[in-house]
Amino acid sequence: MDIMLWKARIKPGKEPLAKEWIDFLRANKEEGEKTLKNEKEHLEVYFMQQENEAAYLYLFMLADDLEYANQVAQSSGNPLDAKHFEYMMACIDPEDCVQLKPELALGDMSVFA
């Protein structure tokens, strides 16, 4: 089981587009959950936070294999995945993105089996 938390700065001036991105995902929640199942991904949780003068997107992910999930999403041909990556590329500053791995995960992971 792979668990990851991403902290990514939203490009200055792209905060409204980032909110549009989250609204898009919310509006397509049912289809999005189907794509997660196809990617063997169990959970994606999005947070937006203003920190000092910058806006950040946090993304918590839980999957059988995050590398596999990302490969499937990028090659799926699914219009939802394509739009998701389009928003991501437009909104996220790749120079200010941090991947955090947990030191410890507690809980009943069998619910995700």
Secondary structure, 3 states (H helix, E strand, C coil): CEEEEEEEEECCCCHHHHHHHHHHHHHCHHHHHHHHHHCCEEEEEEEEEEECCEEEEEEEEEECCHHHHHHHHHHCCCHHHHHHHHHHHHHEEEEEEEEECCCCCCCCHHHHC
